[in-house]
Each structure stands twice: as structure tokens, then as C-alpha cells.
């Protein structure tokens, strides 16, 4: 992963945040995960060790918006 890839991730993060969503990454290889941590990009982008953790986090983050939409969460 290089600076261009970091730039793409940051722009994607901004776009999804503007729409009220979140960017979740899962199962990154060691070098990209390290790069995201040391540059501070991992914090706002939601980086998880595996897909299950990322899905659980995304569902948890979506629950308040589901409750406000009138659909509720079962």
C-alpha cells in the first residue's frame, strides 16, 4: 500500500461519512494494517481483524439509525 492507496481510502471515508455511513476494513495483511496504524488512518476508518468483527461493528453502528427510522431493531 502506498500514498495513493491511502489517499483513495481517505477520500472514500469522507464520501461515506457525508452520506451518513461508515467505512469498515477487515482482514488486512500485516504491512497495510501497520501503515494505517502508524499514519493514524486506521482510527477514523474502522479497521478490524476479521470480517465478523467488521460486520458486528457496522450493524451496531447502524442500530441507532434503524431505531430513528421507525423500523426498530429486533
C-alpha positions in Angstrom: 0.0 0.0 0.0 1.4 3.4 -1.0 0.4 7.0 -0.6 -2.1 6.8 -3.5 -3.9 3.9 -1.8 -4.1 5.9 1.5 -5.5 8.8 -0.4 -8.2 6.7 -2.0 -9.2 5.3 1.4 -9.3 8.7 2.9 -11.5 10.0 0.1 -13.8 7.0 0.3 -14.0 7.6 4.1 -15.1 11.2 3.5 -17.7 10.3 0.9 -19.3 7.6 3.0 -19.3 9.8 6.1 -21.1 12.5 4.2 -23.8 10.1 3.3 -24.1 9.0 7.0 -22.4 5.7 6.5 -19.1 4.3 7.7 -16.1 2.6 6.1 -15.1 -0.7 7.6 -12.0 -2.7 6.6 -11.4 -6.3 7.6 -8.6 -8.8 7.4 -5.8 -6.6 6.2 -2.4 -8.0 5.7 0.3 -7.1 8.2 2.1 -4.3 6.2 -1.1 -2.4 5.2 -2.5 -2.7 8.7 0.7 -1.3 10.1 0.8 1.6 7.7 -2.8 2.5 8.5 -2.0 2.4 12.3 1.2 4.5 12.1 -0.3 7.1 9.8 -3.4 7.4 12.0 -5.7 6.5 9.2 -6.9 3.3 11.0 -8.7 5.2 13.7 -11.3 7.1 11.6 -11.7 4.3 9.0 -12.6 1.4 11.4 -10.1 -1.4 10.8 -10.9 -4.8 12.1 -9.0 -8.1 12.4 -11.7 -10.1 10.6 -14.9 -9.8 8.7 -17.1 -11.0 11.6 -15.8 -8.1 13.8 -16.3 -5.6 11.0 -19.9 -6.7 10.3 -20.8 -6.7 14.0 -19.4 -3.1 14.3 -21.3 -2.0 11.2 -24.5 -3.5 12.5 -24.0 -1.9 15.9 -23.3 1.5 14.3 -26.5 1.1 12.2 -28.8 0.3 15.1 -29.4 3.9 16.2 -30.4 5.0 12.7 -32.7 2.0 12.4 -34.4 2.9 15.6 -34.9 6.5 14.4 -36.3 5.4 11.1 -39.3 3.8 12.8 -38.3 0.3 11.7 -36.8 -0.6 15.1 -34.2 -3.3 15.8 -35.4 -6.8 16.6 
